[in-house]
Amino acid sequence: MDLFILGGIIWSVSFATIIVTSFLAIVVAFGLVSSPLALLIPALAFLGGLLFASIGMCFTALASNIDFFNFPSFLYITPMFLLSGTFFPLTILPDAIQTIAFTLLPLTHLVSLTRTLTLGKMEPLLGLSPEVITALSVVWMLIAALAFFFLSIFLMRRKLVK
């Protein structure tokens, strides 16, 4: 049973890594990458894929019916897109929103690290230096990915055994 859960997560992680690597090749071909650190983006995609696949598996384990998926979509994913620096820089938001985004939203860390690896520079956020933000983001993503991974295994095991 655990292998089926693990297989679903691994499929999502490998799919994310392949898509991001393909997209990176296109972006490099157009000359939009200005840092050799961009070679680390597939590894970051693997970590981000693990994190989001595990979060998705947790939501799947908690779902009682198909209508349940409206809640994470509208209450988690949409605000995450708007507040994670995906479309506009976080620095234009108030400090309270920046703190919430940096503390609670995984996409904030993924976007920040991807921009840093692609452009070779990072804007200071919350009065922290770029090096501190990078280190905190990597550690945050590693801890969250592992926590959600084991939580998803536990929740799915509990759901499937019922």
DSSP file (Angstrom, degrees, kcal/mol; ACC not computed):
  #  RESIDUE AA STRUCTURE BP1 BP2  ACC     N-H-->O    O-->H-N    N-H-->O    O-->H-N    TCO  KAPPA ALPHA  PHI   PSI    X-CA   Y-CA   Z-CA
    1    1 A M    >>        0   0    0      0, 0.0     4,-1.6     0, 0.0     3,-0.6   0.000 360.0 360.0 360.0 -43.4    0.0    0.0    0.0
    2    2 A D  H 3>  +     0   0    0      1,-0.2     4,-2.9     2,-0.2     5,-0.2   0.832 360.0  60.0 -62.6 -30.8    2.8    2.4    0.8
    3    3 A L  H 3> S+     0   0    0      2,-0.2     4,-2.5     1,-0.2    -1,-0.2   0.851 102.4  51.8 -66.9 -32.9    4.4    1.7   -2.5
    4    4 A F  H <> S+     0   0    0     -3,-0.6     4,-1.9     2,-0.2    -1,-0.2   0.906 112.8  44.8 -68.3 -40.8    1.2    3.0   -4.3
    5    5 A I  H  X S+     0   0    0     -4,-1.6     4,-1.9     2,-0.2    -2,-0.2   0.937 115.5  47.3 -65.9 -47.0    1.3    6.2   -2.3
    6    6 A L  H  X S+     0   0    0     -4,-2.9     4,-2.9     1,-0.2     5,-0.2   0.884 109.4  55.0 -61.6 -39.5    5.0    6.6   -2.9
    7    7 A G  H  X S+     0   0    0     -4,-2.5     4,-2.4     1,-0.2    -1,-0.2   0.895 106.5  50.7 -62.0 -41.0    4.5    5.8   -6.6
    8    8 A G  H  X S+     0   0    0     -4,-1.9     4,-1.8     2,-0.2    -1,-0.2   0.905 113.5  44.9 -63.5 -41.2    2.0    8.7   -6.9
    9    9 A I  H  X S+     0   0    0     -4,-1.9     4,-2.5     2,-0.2    -2,-0.2   0.921 113.1  49.8 -69.2 -43.6    4.3   11.1   -5.3
   10   10 A I  H  X S+     0   0    0     -4,-2.9     4,-2.8     1,-0.2     5,-0.2   0.884 108.7  53.5 -63.8 -38.1    7.3   10.0   -7.3
   11   11 A W  H  X S+     0   0    0     -4,-2.4     4,-2.4    -5,-0.2    -1,-0.2   0.939 111.0  46.3 -60.8 -45.5    5.3   10.3  -10.5
   12   12 A S  H  X S+     0   0    0     -4,-1.8     4,-2.5     2,-0.2    -2,-0.2   0.903 113.2  49.2 -63.8 -41.5    4.4   13.9   -9.6
   13   13 A V  H  X S+     0   0    0     -4,-2.5     4,-2.3     2,-0.2    -2,-0.2   0.928 113.2  45.7 -64.7 -45.5    8.0   14.7   -8.7
   14   14 A S  H  X S+     0   0    0     -4,-2.8     4,-2.4     2,-0.2    -2,-0.2   0.888 112.5  51.4 -67.0 -37.6    9.5   13.3  -11.9
   15   15 A F  H  X S+     0   0    0     -4,-2.4     4,-2.5    -5,-0.2     5,-0.2   0.934 111.1  47.7 -63.0 -46.1    6.8   15.0  -14.0
   16   16 A A  H  X S+     0   0    0     -4,-2.5     4,-2.6     1,-0.2     5,-0.2   0.907 112.4  49.5 -61.3 -42.2    7.6   18.4  -12.3
   17   17 A T  H  X S+     0   0    0     -4,-2.3     4,-2.3     2,-0.2    -1,-0.2   0.905 112.1  47.3 -65.7 -41.9   11.3   17.9  -12.8
   18   18 A I  H  X S+     0   0    0     -4,-2.4     4,-2.4     2,-0.2    -2,-0.2   0.926 114.1  47.0 -65.3 -44.7   10.9   17.0  -16.5
   19   19 A I  H  X S+     0   0    0     -4,-2.5     4,-2.6     2,-0.2    -2,-0.2   0.931 114.5  46.4 -64.0 -45.7    8.6   19.9  -17.2
   20   20 A V  H  X S+     0   0    0     -4,-2.6     4,-2.6    -5,-0.2    -1,-0.2   0.902 112.7  49.8 -65.1 -40.6   10.8   22.4  -15.4
   21   21 A T  H  X S+     0   0    0     -4,-2.3     4,-2.0    -5,-0.2    -1,-0.2   0.906 112.2  48.1 -64.7 -41.3   14.0   21.1  -17.1
   22   22 A S  H  X S+     0   0    0     -4,-2.4     4,-1.7     2,-0.2    -2,-0.2   0.926 113.1  47.5 -63.5 -44.7   12.3   21.3  -20.5
   23   23 A F  H  X S+     0   0    0     -4,-2.6     4,-2.5     1,-0.2    -2,-0.2   0.891 109.3  54.4 -63.9 -39.6   11.1   24.8  -19.8
   24   24 A L  H  X S+     0   0    0     -4,-2.6     4,-2.7     1,-0.2    -1,-0.2   0.902 105.1  53.6 -61.0 -41.4   14.6   25.8  -18.5
   25   25 A A  H  X S+     0   0    0     -4,-2.0     4,-2.1     1,-0.2    -1,-0.2   0.894 110.2  47.5 -60.8 -39.4   16.1   24.6  -21.8
   26   26 A I  H  X S+     0   0    0     -4,-1.7     4,-1.5     2,-0.2    -2,-0.2   0.923 111.8  49.2 -67.2 -44.2   13.7   26.8  -23.7
   27   27 A V  H  <>S+     0   0    0     -4,-2.5     5,-2.2     1,-0.2     6,-0.4   0.889 111.9  49.2 -63.8 -39.2   14.4   29.8  -21.5
   28   28 A V  H ><5S+     0   0    0     -4,-2.7     3,-1.6     1,-0.2    -1,-0.2   0.903 106.9  56.1 -65.0 -40.8   18.1   29.3  -22.0
   29   29 A A  H 3<5S+     0   0    0     -4,-2.1    -1,-0.2     1,-0.3    -2,-0.2   0.823 106.7  50.0 -61.9 -31.2   17.7   29.0  -25.7
   30   30 A F  T 3<5S-     0   0    0     -4,-1.5    -1,-0.3    -5,-0.1    -2,-0.2   0.458 116.1-117.7 -85.9  -0.6   16.0   32.5  -25.7
   31   31 A G  T < 5S+     0   0    0     -3,-1.6    -3,-0.2    -4,-0.2    -2,-0.1   0.771  75.0 129.1  75.0  26.8   18.9   33.9  -23.7
   32   32 A L      < +     0   0    0     -5,-2.2     2,-0.5     2,-0.0    -4,-0.2   0.468  46.5  87.8 -94.0  -1.9   16.9   34.8  -20.7
   33   33 A V        +     0   0    0     -6,-0.4    86,-0.2    -5,-0.2    85,-0.1  -0.856  46.8 176.7-100.5 128.0   19.1   33.1  -18.1
   34   34 A S        +     0   0    0     84,-1.7    85,-0.2    -2,-0.5    -1,-0.1   0.237  58.2  64.3-115.2  14.3   21.9   35.2  -16.8
   35   35 A S    >   -     0   0    0     83,-0.7     3,-1.5    82,-0.1    85,-0.1  -0.999  65.1-143.3-139.8 137.4   23.5   32.9  -14.2
   36   36 A P  G >  S+     0   0    0      0, 0.0     3,-1.6     0, 0.0     4,-0.1   0.661  96.3  80.3 -69.7 -13.4   25.2   29.6  -14.4
   37   37 A L  G >   +     0   0    0      1,-0.3     3,-2.3     2,-0.1     4,-0.2   0.640  67.8  87.0 -65.2 -12.3   23.5   28.7  -11.1
   38   38 A A  G X   +     0   0    0     -3,-1.5     3,-1.7     1,-0.3    -1,-0.3   0.707  69.5  76.4 -61.4 -18.5   20.4   28.0  -13.3
   39   39 A L  G <  S+     0   0    0     -3,-1.6    -1,-0.3     1,-0.3     4,-0.3   0.692  87.8  60.4 -64.7 -16.8   21.8   24.5  -13.6
   40   40 A L  G <> S+     0   0    0     -3,-2.3     4,-1.9     1,-0.2     3,-0.4   0.518  78.6  91.3 -85.7  -6.1   20.6   23.9  -10.1
   41   41 A I  H <> S+     0   0    0     -3,-1.7     4,-2.8     1,-0.2     5,-0.2   0.879  79.5  56.3 -62.3 -40.0   17.0   24.5  -11.1
   42   42 A P  H  > S+     0   0    0      0, 0.0     4,-2.0     0, 0.0    -1,-0.2   0.894 108.2  49.3 -59.5 -35.9   16.1   20.9  -11.9
   43   43 A A  H  > S+     0   0    0     -3,-0.4     4,-2.0    -4,-0.3    -2,-0.2   0.901 111.7  48.5 -67.0 -39.0   17.2   19.9   -8.3
   44   44 A L  H  X S+     0   0    0     -4,-1.9     4,-3.0     2,-0.2     5,-0.2   0.876 108.9  53.9 -65.5 -37.4   15.1   22.7   -7.0
   45   45 A A  H  X S+     0   0    0     -4,-2.8     4,-2.9     2,-0.2    -2,-0.2   0.879 106.5  52.6 -63.8 -37.6   12.2   21.4   -9.1
   46   46 A F  H  X S+     0   0    0     -4,-2.0     4,-2.3     2,-0.2    -2,-0.2   0.942 112.6  43.9 -61.6 -47.5   12.6   18.0   -7.6
   47   47 A L  H  X S+     0   0    0     -4,-2.0     4,-2.3     2,-0.2    -2,-0.2   0.921 116.1  46.8 -65.0 -44.4   12.4   19.4   -4.1
   48   48 A G  H  X S+     0   0    0     -4,-3.0     4,-2.8     2,-0.2     5,-0.3   0.888 111.6  51.8 -64.5 -39.0    9.5   21.7   -5.0
   49   49 A G  H  X S+     0   0    0     -4,-2.9     4,-2.5    -5,-0.2     5,-0.3   0.901 109.7  49.6 -63.6 -40.5    7.7   18.8   -6.7
   50   50 A L  H  X S+     0   0    0     -4,-2.3     4,-2.0    -5,-0.2    -2,-0.2   0.918 112.5  48.4 -62.8 -43.3    8.2   16.6   -3.6
   51   51 A L  H  X S+     0   0    0     -4,-2.3     4,-2.2     2,-0.2    -2,-0.2   0.954 117.1  39.3 -62.3 -51.9    6.8   19.4   -1.5
   52   52 A F  H  X S+     0   0    0     -4,-2.8     4,-2.5     1,-0.2    -2,-0.2   0.841 114.2  53.4 -74.0 -31.9    3.7   20.1   -3.6
   53   53 A A  H  X S+     0   0    0     -4,-2.5     4,-2.1    -5,-0.3    -1,-0.2   0.899 111.1  47.7 -65.4 -38.7    3.0   16.4   -4.4
   54   54 A S  H  X S+     0   0    0     -4,-2.0     4,-1.9    -5,-0.3    -2,-0.2   0.895 111.8  49.0 -69.3 -40.0    3.1   15.6   -0.7
   55   55 A I  H  X S+     0   0    0     -4,-2.2     4,-2.2     2,-0.2    -2,-0.2   0.926 111.8  50.0 -63.2 -43.3    0.8   18.5    0.1
   56   56 A G  H  X S+     0   0    0     -4,-2.5     4,-2.2     1,-0.2    -2,-0.2   0.874 108.5  51.8 -61.9 -37.9   -1.5   17.4   -2.7
   57   57 A M  H  X S+     0   0    0     -4,-2.1     4,-2.3     2,-0.2    -1,-0.2   0.859 107.4  53.5 -68.0 -34.7   -1.5   13.8   -1.3
   58   58 A C  H  X S+     0   0    0     -4,-1.9     4,-1.5     2,-0.2    -2,-0.2   0.932 109.8  47.1 -63.4 -45.0   -2.5   15.2    2.1
   59   59 A F  H  X S+     0   0    0     -4,-2.2     4,-1.1     1,-0.2    -2,-0.2   0.894 111.3  52.2 -62.9 -38.5   -5.4   17.0    0.6
   60   60 A T  H  < S+     0   0    0     -4,-2.2     3,-0.4     1,-0.2    -1,-0.2   0.899 107.9  51.1 -63.4 -40.3   -6.4   13.9   -1.2
   61   61 A A  H  < S+     0   0    0     -4,-2.3    -1,-0.2     1,-0.2    -2,-0.2   0.809 112.5  46.6 -67.4 -28.9   -6.3   11.9    2.0
   62   62 A L  H  < S+     0   0    0     -4,-1.5     2,-0.2    -5,-0.1    -1,-0.2   0.622  87.6 108.7 -87.5 -13.5   -8.5   14.4    3.7
   63   63 A A     <  -     0   0    0     -4,-1.1     3,-0.1    -3,-0.4    -3,-0.0  -0.454  41.2-177.8 -71.7 128.8  -11.1   14.6    0.9
   64   64 A S  S    S-     0   0    0      1,-0.3     2,-0.3    -2,-0.2    -1,-0.2   0.723  73.4  -5.9 -94.0 -26.4  -14.4   13.0    1.6
   65   65 A N  S >  S-     0   0    0      1,-0.0     3,-1.4     0, 0.0     4,-0.4  -0.935  82.7 -88.3-155.3 177.1  -15.8   13.8   -1.9
   66   66 A I  G >  S+     0   0    0     -2,-0.3     3,-1.1     1,-0.3     4,-0.2   0.785 118.4  65.0 -65.6 -27.8  -14.9   15.7   -5.0
   67   67 A D  G >  S+     0   0    0      1,-0.2     3,-1.6     2,-0.2     4,-0.4   0.732  85.4  74.5 -68.1 -20.9  -16.4   18.9   -3.8
   68   68 A F  G X  S+     0   0    0     -3,-1.4     3,-1.4     1,-0.3    -1,-0.2   0.818  81.6  69.6 -59.6 -30.9  -13.7   19.1   -1.0
   69   69 A F  G <> S+     0   0    0     -3,-1.1     4,-1.3    -4,-0.4    -1,-0.3   0.607  83.6  71.3 -70.4 -10.1  -11.1   20.1   -3.5
   70   70 A N  H <> S+     0   0    0     -3,-1.6     4,-2.7    -4,-0.2     5,-0.4   0.858  92.1  59.4 -67.9 -34.3  -12.8   23.5   -3.9
   71   71 A F  H <> S+     0   0    0     -3,-1.4     4,-2.9    -4,-0.4     5,-0.4   0.963 108.4  39.0 -63.5 -54.6  -11.5   24.4   -0.5
   72   72 A P  H  >>S+     0   0    0      0, 0.0     5,-2.7     0, 0.0     4,-1.4   0.862 116.5  54.8 -65.4 -29.6   -7.8   24.0   -1.0
   73   73 A S  I  <>S+     0   0    0     -4,-1.3     5,-1.9     3,-0.2    -2,-0.2   0.951 120.7  26.8 -65.7 -48.9   -8.2   25.5   -4.5
   74   74 A F  I  <5S+     0   0    0     -4,-2.7    -3,-0.2     3,-0.2    -1,-0.2   0.799 129.4  39.8 -86.3 -30.0   -9.9   28.7   -3.4
   75   75 A L  I  <5S+     0   0    0     -4,-2.9    -2,-0.2    -5,-0.4    -1,-0.1   0.628 132.6  14.0 -96.8 -14.0   -8.5   29.1    0.2
   76   76 A Y  I  X5S+     0   0    0     -4,-1.4     4,-1.7    -5,-0.4    -3,-0.2   0.692 123.7  44.2-125.7 -52.8   -4.9   28.0   -0.4
   77   77 A I  I  ><S+     0   0    0     -5,-2.7     4,-2.3     2,-0.2     5,-0.2   0.937 113.0  48.1 -71.0 -47.1   -3.8   27.8   -4.0
   78   78 A T  H  ><S+     0   0    0     -5,-1.9     4,-1.9    -6,-0.2     5,-0.2   0.948 114.7  44.5 -62.3 -50.1   -5.3   31.1   -5.2
   79   79 A P  H  > S+     0   0    0      0, 0.0     4,-2.4     0, 0.0    -1,-0.2   0.880 111.2  56.4 -60.7 -33.6   -4.0   33.2   -2.3
   80   80 A M  H  X S+     0   0    0     -4,-1.7     4,-0.9     1,-0.2     6,-0.3   0.920 106.8  48.5 -63.8 -42.4   -0.6   31.5   -2.7
   81   81 A F  H  <>S+     0   0    0     -4,-2.3     5,-0.6     1,-0.2     6,-0.5   0.907 116.5  43.3 -61.6 -40.6   -0.4   32.5   -6.4
   82   82 A L  H  <5S+     0   0    0     -4,-1.9     3,-0.3     1,-0.2    -2,-0.2   0.812 121.9  36.1 -76.8 -29.9   -1.2   36.1   -5.5
   83   83 A L  H  <5S+     0   0    0     -4,-2.4    -1,-0.2    -5,-0.2    -2,-0.2   0.313  98.2  76.8-109.6   8.2    1.0   36.5   -2.4
   84   84 A S  T  <5S-     0   0    0     -4,-0.9    28,-0.2    -3,-0.3    27,-0.2   0.337 106.2-103.1-103.5   8.0    4.1   34.5   -3.3
   85   85 A G  T   5S+     0   0    0     -3,-0.3     5,-0.1     4,-0.1    -3,-0.1   0.691  82.3 129.0  81.4  17.3    5.8   36.9   -5.6
   86   86 A T  S   <S+     0   0    0     -5,-0.6    -4,-0.1    -6,-0.3    -5,-0.1   0.916  84.3  17.4 -70.7 -43.2    4.8   34.9   -8.7
   87   87 A F  S    S+     0   0    0     -6,-0.5    -1,-0.1     1,-0.3    -5,-0.1   0.690 136.2  14.4-105.3 -24.5    3.3   37.9  -10.6
   88   88 A F  S    S-     0   0    0     -6,-0.1    -1,-0.3     0, 0.0    -3,-0.0  -0.978  92.4 -82.7-149.0 156.8    4.8   40.9   -8.8
   89   89 A P    >   -     0   0    0      0, 0.0     3,-1.2     0, 0.0     4,-0.2  -0.293  27.7-135.1 -65.8 143.8    7.6   41.3   -6.3
   90   90 A L  G >  S+     0   0    0      1,-0.2     3,-2.0     2,-0.2     8,-0.1   0.753  96.6  77.7 -65.3 -24.6    6.9   40.7   -2.7
   91   91 A T  G 3  S+     0   0    0      1,-0.3    -1,-0.2    -6,-0.1     4,-0.1   0.680  85.6  60.5 -65.2 -16.4    8.7   43.9   -1.7
   92   92 A I  G <  S+     0   0    0     -3,-1.2    -1,-0.3     2,-0.1    -2,-0.2   0.586  92.0  85.2 -85.3  -9.0    5.7   46.0   -2.8
   93   93 A L  S <  S-     0   0    0     -3,-2.0     5,-0.0    -4,-0.2   -10,-0.0  -0.523  94.1 -90.3 -87.3 157.4    3.5   44.3   -0.2
   94   94 A P     >  -     0   0    0      0, 0.0     4,-2.3     0, 0.0     3,-0.3  -0.261  38.8-110.0 -61.8 156.1    3.2   45.4    3.4
   95   95 A D  H  > S+     0   0    0      1,-0.2     4,-2.5     2,-0.2     5,-0.2   0.841 117.3  57.8 -58.3 -35.5    5.7   43.7    5.9
   96   96 A A  H  > S+     0   0    0      2,-0.2     4,-2.2     1,-0.2    -1,-0.2   0.917 108.9  44.7 -63.6 -42.3    2.9   41.8    7.5
   97   97 A I  H  > S+     0   0    0     -3,-0.3     4,-2.8     2,-0.2    -2,-0.2   0.892 112.0  52.9 -68.3 -39.4    1.9   40.1    4.2
   98   98 A Q  H  X S+     0   0    0     -4,-2.3     4,-2.6     2,-0.2    -2,-0.2   0.909 109.9  48.8 -60.6 -41.9    5.6   39.5    3.4
   99   99 A T  H  X S+     0   0    0     -4,-2.5     4,-2.0     2,-0.2     5,-0.2   0.921 112.7  46.9 -64.8 -44.4    6.0   37.8    6.8
  100  100 A I  H  X>S+     0   0    0     -4,-2.2     4,-2.9     2,-0.2     5,-0.5   0.929 114.4  47.6 -62.6 -45.2    2.9   35.6    6.3
  101  101 A A  H  X5S+     0   0    0     -4,-2.8     4,-1.5     1,-0.2     7,-0.3   0.915 114.7  45.3 -63.1 -43.4    3.9   34.7    2.7
  102  102 A F  H  <5S+     0   0    0     -4,-2.6    -1,-0.2    -5,-0.2    -2,-0.2   0.808 119.8  41.4 -71.5 -28.8    7.5   33.8    3.8
  103  103 A T  H  <5S+     0   0    0     -4,-2.0    -2,-0.2    -5,-0.2    -1,-0.2   0.881 129.2  19.3 -85.1 -40.9    6.3   31.9    6.8
  104  104 A L  H  <5S+     0   0    0     -4,-2.9    -3,-0.2    -5,-0.2    -2,-0.2   0.693 102.4  78.4-109.5 -22.5    3.4   29.9    5.5
  105  105 A L    >X< -     0   0    0     -4,-1.5     3,-0.9    -5,-0.5     4,-0.8  -0.812  51.5-163.9-104.4 115.5    3.4   29.7    1.7
  106  106 A P  H 3> S+     0   0    0      0, 0.0     4,-1.8     0, 0.0     3,-0.4   0.807  88.0  64.3 -65.1 -28.9    5.7   27.2    0.0
  107  107 A L  H 3> S+     0   0    0      1,-0.2     4,-2.9     2,-0.2     5,-0.3   0.820  92.5  64.6 -66.0 -28.0    5.5   28.8   -3.4
  108  108 A T  H <> S+     0   0    0     -3,-0.9     4,-2.2    -7,-0.3    -1,-0.2   0.925 105.9  43.0 -57.5 -45.6    7.2   32.0   -2.0
  109  109 A H  H  X S+     0   0    0     -4,-0.8     4,-2.5    -3,-0.4     5,-0.2   0.892 114.2  50.2 -69.7 -40.0   10.3   30.0   -1.3
  110  110 A L  H  X S+     0   0    0     -4,-1.8     4,-2.3     2,-0.2    -2,-0.2   0.922 113.6  44.7 -65.8 -44.4   10.2   28.2   -4.7
  111  111 A V  H  X S+     0   0    0     -4,-2.9     4,-2.6     2,-0.2     5,-0.2   0.922 114.1  50.2 -65.2 -44.4    9.7   31.4   -6.6
  112  112 A S  H  X S+     0   0    0     -4,-2.2     4,-2.1    -5,-0.3    -2,-0.2   0.927 113.9  43.8 -61.3 -46.7   12.4   33.2   -4.7
  113  113 A L  H  X S+     0   0    0     -4,-2.5     4,-2.6     2,-0.2    -1,-0.2   0.889 112.9  51.7 -68.2 -39.0   15.0   30.5   -5.2
  114  114 A T  H  X S+     0   0    0     -4,-2.3     4,-2.2    -5,-0.2     5,-0.2   0.924 111.1  47.6 -64.4 -43.7   14.1   30.0   -8.8
  115  115 A R  H  X S+     0   0    0     -4,-2.6     4,-3.0     2,-0.2     5,-0.4   0.911 112.0  50.8 -62.5 -41.3   14.5   33.7   -9.5
  116  116 A T  H  X S+     0   0    0     -4,-2.1     4,-2.1    -5,-0.2    -2,-0.2   0.925 112.9  44.8 -62.5 -44.6   17.8   33.8   -7.6
  117  117 A L  H  < S+     0   0    0     -4,-2.6   -79,-0.2     2,-0.2    -1,-0.2   0.843 118.6  43.8 -69.1 -32.9   19.2   30.8   -9.6
  118  118 A T  H  < S+     0   0    0     -4,-2.2   -84,-1.7    -5,-0.2   -83,-0.7   0.921 126.7  27.2 -78.0 -45.4   18.0   32.2  -12.9
  119  119 A L  H  < S-     0   0    0     -4,-3.0    -3,-0.2     2,-0.2    -2,-0.2   0.652  96.7-128.6 -95.3 -17.3   19.0   35.8  -12.5
  120  120 A G  S  < S+     0   0    0     -4,-2.1     2,-0.3    -5,-0.4    -4,-0.2   0.548  79.4  74.6  81.6   6.5   22.0   35.4  -10.1
  121  121 A K        -     0   0    0     -6,-0.4     2,-0.4    -5,-0.1    -2,-0.2  -0.987  59.4-155.5-148.2 156.8   20.7   37.9   -7.6
  122  122 A M        -     0   0    0     -2,-0.3     9,-0.1    -3,-0.1     3,-0.0  -0.990  20.4-123.4-134.7 142.9   18.0   38.3   -5.0
  123  123 A E        -     0   0    0     -2,-0.4     2,-0.1     1,-0.1    -7,-0.0  -0.614  37.8-104.8 -80.4 142.9   16.2   41.3   -3.6
  124  124 A P        -     0   0    0      0, 0.0     2,-0.4     0, 0.0     5,-0.2  -0.404  39.4-162.8 -64.7 144.4   16.4   41.7    0.2
  125  125 A L  B >   -A  128   0A   0      3,-0.8     3,-2.2     1,-0.1     8,-0.0  -0.996  62.9  -2.7-134.0 135.9   13.1   40.8    1.9
  126  126 A L  T 3  S-     0   0    0     -2,-0.4    -1,-0.1     1,-0.3     3,-0.1   0.770 125.6 -62.5  57.7  28.2   11.9   41.6    5.4
  127  127 A G  T 3  S+     0   0    0      1,-0.3    -1,-0.3    -3,-0.0     2,-0.3   0.576 107.0 128.6  76.3   8.0   15.2   43.3    6.1
  128  128 A L  B <   -A  125   0A   0     -3,-2.2    -3,-0.8     1,-0.1    -1,-0.3  -0.688  62.8-110.5 -96.8 150.6   17.1   40.1    5.7
  129  129 A S     >  -     0   0    0     -2,-0.3     4,-2.3    -5,-0.2     3,-0.2  -0.377  29.3-111.4 -73.2 157.0   20.1   39.7    3.4
  130  130 A P  H  > S+     0   0    0      0, 0.0     4,-2.5     0, 0.0     5,-0.2   0.850 117.6  55.1 -57.4 -35.7   19.8   37.6    0.2
  131  131 A E  H  > S+     0   0    0      2,-0.2     4,-2.3     1,-0.2     5,-0.2   0.907 109.2  46.4 -66.0 -40.6   22.1   34.9    1.7
  132  132 A V  H  > S+     0   0    0      2,-0.2     4,-2.9    -3,-0.2     5,-0.2   0.912 112.5  50.3 -67.2 -42.4   19.9   34.5    4.8
  133  133 A I  H  X S+     0   0    0     -4,-2.3     4,-2.5     2,-0.2    -2,-0.2   0.919 111.3  49.3 -61.5 -43.6   16.7   34.4    2.7
  134  134 A T  H  X S+     0   0    0     -4,-2.5     4,-2.3     2,-0.2    -2,-0.2   0.938 113.4  45.3 -61.7 -47.7   18.3   31.7    0.4
  135  135 A A  H  X S+     0   0    0     -4,-2.3     4,-2.5     1,-0.2     5,-0.2   0.927 114.3  48.3 -63.3 -45.2   19.4   29.6    3.3
  136  136 A L  H  X S+     0   0    0     -4,-2.9     4,-2.9     1,-0.2    -1,-0.2   0.890 111.4  51.1 -62.4 -39.1   16.0   29.9    5.1
  137  137 A S  H  X S+     0   0    0     -4,-2.5     4,-2.5    -5,-0.2    -2,-0.2   0.921 111.3  46.4 -65.9 -43.8   14.1   29.1    2.0
  138  138 A V  H  X S+     0   0    0     -4,-2.3     4,-2.4     2,-0.2    -2,-0.2   0.938 116.2  44.8 -63.9 -46.4   16.1   25.9    1.3
  139  139 A V  H  X S+     0   0    0     -4,-2.5     4,-2.7     2,-0.2     5,-0.3   0.924 113.1  51.4 -63.8 -44.1   15.8   24.8    4.9
  140  140 A W  H  X S+     0   0    0     -4,-2.9     4,-2.7    -5,-0.2     5,-0.2   0.929 112.1  46.5 -57.8 -46.7   12.1   25.6    5.0
  141  141 A M  H  X S+     0   0    0     -4,-2.5     4,-2.7     2,-0.2     5,-0.2   0.900 112.5  49.7 -66.2 -40.3   11.5   23.7    1.8
  142  142 A L  H  X S+     0   0    0     -4,-2.4     4,-2.2     2,-0.2     5,-0.2   0.944 115.0  43.0 -62.7 -47.5   13.5   20.6    3.0
  143  143 A I  H  X S+     0   0    0     -4,-2.7     4,-2.6     1,-0.2    -2,-0.2   0.931 116.9  46.7 -65.1 -45.3   11.7   20.5    6.4
  144  144 A A  H  X S+     0   0    0     -4,-2.7     4,-3.0    -5,-0.3     5,-0.3   0.901 111.3  51.8 -64.8 -40.9    8.3   21.1    4.9
  145  145 A A  H  X S+     0   0    0     -4,-2.7     4,-2.1    -5,-0.2    -1,-0.2   0.933 113.9  43.1 -62.6 -45.4    8.8   18.5    2.1
  146  146 A L  H  X S+     0   0    0     -4,-2.2     4,-2.3    -5,-0.2     5,-0.3   0.912 115.2  49.5 -66.7 -41.7    9.8   15.8    4.6
  147  147 A A  H  X S+     0   0    0     -4,-2.6     4,-2.3    -5,-0.2    -2,-0.2   0.945 115.2  42.6 -63.6 -47.8    7.1   16.7    7.0
  148  148 A F  H  X S+     0   0    0     -4,-3.0     4,-2.6     2,-0.2    -1,-0.2   0.838 111.4  57.1 -69.1 -31.3    4.3   16.7    4.4
  149  149 A F  H  X S+     0   0    0     -4,-2.1     4,-2.0    -5,-0.3    -2,-0.2   0.965 112.6  38.9 -61.7 -52.0    5.8   13.5    2.8
  150  150 A F  H  X S+     0   0    0     -4,-2.3     4,-2.3     1,-0.2    -2,-0.2   0.863 116.0  53.0 -68.8 -34.3    5.5   11.6    6.0
  151  151 A L  H  X S+     0   0    0     -4,-2.3     4,-3.0    -5,-0.3     5,-0.2   0.899 108.4  50.5 -65.3 -39.7    2.2   13.2    6.9
  152  152 A S  H  X S+     0   0    0     -4,-2.6     4,-2.6     2,-0.2     5,-0.3   0.904 110.0  49.7 -66.3 -40.0    0.8   12.2    3.5
  153  153 A I  H  X S+     0   0    0     -4,-2.0     4,-2.4     2,-0.2     5,-0.2   0.940 114.1  46.1 -60.5 -46.5    1.9    8.6    3.9
  154  154 A F  H  X S+     0   0    0     -4,-2.3     4,-2.2     2,-0.2    -2,-0.2   0.935 115.3  45.1 -62.4 -47.9    0.3    8.5    7.4
  155  155 A L  H  X S+     0   0    0     -4,-3.0     4,-2.2     1,-0.2    -2,-0.2   0.900 115.0  46.8 -66.6 -41.0   -3.0   10.1    6.2
  156  156 A M  H  X S+     0   0    0     -4,-2.6     4,-2.8    -5,-0.2     5,-0.2   0.900 111.5  51.6 -68.8 -38.9   -3.3    8.0    3.1
  157  157 A R  H  X S+     0   0    0     -4,-2.4     4,-1.7    -5,-0.3    -2,-0.2   0.925 111.6  47.7 -60.5 -43.7   -2.6    4.8    5.1
  158  158 A R  H  X S+     0   0    0     -4,-2.2     4,-0.9    -5,-0.2    -2,-0.2   0.883 114.0  47.1 -64.5 -39.2   -5.2    5.8    7.6
  159  159 A K  H  < S+     0   0    0     -4,-2.2     3,-0.3     1,-0.2    -2,-0.2   0.896 114.0  46.2 -70.3 -39.7   -7.7    6.5    4.8
  160  160 A L  H  < S+     0   0    0     -4,-2.8    -1,-0.2     1,-0.2    -2,-0.2   0.751 107.5  56.6 -77.7 -23.2   -7.1    3.3    2.9
  161  161 A V  H  <        0   0    0     -4,-1.7    -1,-0.2     1,-0.2    -2,-0.2   0.760 360.0 360.0 -78.8 -24.6   -7.2    1.0    5.9
  162  162 A K     <        0   0    0     -4,-0.9    -1,-0.2    -3,-0.3    -2,-0.1   0.516 360.0 360.0 -54.2 360.0  -10.7    2.1    6.9
